[in-house]
Amino acid sequence: MLFPMSGLLRVDGLMALMDGEHIGPFNLGNPGEFTMLELAEVVKEVIDPSATIEFKANTADDPHKRKPDISRAKELLNWEPKVPLRDGLPLMVNDFRNRILNEDEGKGN
């Protein structure tokens, strides 16, 4: 997860992977298990309480729940998420907003 720290964006899991000697796939996700509806409700609550949630049909291969296995990252990279979803979402949104505003300012808007 991206989050501002000391004015820089830090992606600790990716940095550990780049700095390490390990090769192969690593899941750097959040191991908490939740449905897409639960995720949408957290996004709505934290980011925009006036947002509406739309229900669409899933594709046939869409998993009903998602729970990444981060055991390789924990064991080999000594990495695990440190920012809870409810704390990280506003940080990510603020970072994206700042990037967009700075990009727009550079265009003379």
LINUR-V758980 format. One record per backbone hydrogen bond with DSSP energy under -1.0 kcal/mol. NH is the residue of the N-H (numbers start at 1). CO is the residue of the C=O. If there is no record, write none. Layout:
# LINUR-V758980
{{NH:CO} {NH:CO}}
This chain:
# LINUR-V758980
{{5:8} {8:5} {10:3} {15:11} {16:12} {17:13} {18:14} {19:15} {20:16} {39:35} {40:36} {41:37} {42:38} {43:39} {44:40} {45:41} {46:42} {47:43} {51:48} {62:59} {66:34} {74:70} {75:71} {76:72} {77:73} {79:73} {88:84} {89:85} {91:87} {92:88} {93:89} {94:90} {95:91} {96:92} {97:93} {98:94} {99:95} {100:96} {101:97} {102:98} {103:99} {104:100} {105:101} {106:102} {108:105} {109:104}}
